[in-house]
Amino acid sequence: MSLYDIPLRTLAGDPVSLADHKGDVLLIVNVASQCGLTPQYEGLEQLQQRYAGRGFTVLGFPCNQFAGQEPGTAEEIRTFCSTTYGTSFPLFEKTEVNGENRHPLYAELTRAEDASGEAGDIQWNFEKFLVSPAGSVVGRFRPRTEPGSDELVESIEAHLPR
């Protein structure tokens, strides 16, 4: 199944798909508002601002599966992200990334291996997947990889379409 064919919903509940971003490099991240890694929102927004004009976008998928660190409603999540971190990138409805109710998007994403050759379950909030303009996963970065890290930035730049 193509990542572009998987039905999604925005944080507001509107139906969409990744086909809206076909041809762009995507950084798909499971996010949470009450996590020790939440400050990564700042770095994600910096990537969005730096590369948006070159065919890149960050896509945030709130997830409450890790110690209940994303308990808020859609409106609370939207308000937190916009007022605390000024996020401009798209956010989607709360998503299960592991387990029997894993969203089909994450069923596909978790097949990808990280730099050490490990695939499978998401480890924690802020795990990142880099998707090429053709729609294939070209990088998996574990939660502690900062958005501004050399390895992530170099991978983004290597796949930018323009």
Order of alpha helices (4+ residues) and beta strands (2+ residues): beta-beta-beta-alpha-beta-alpha-alpha-beta-beta-alpha
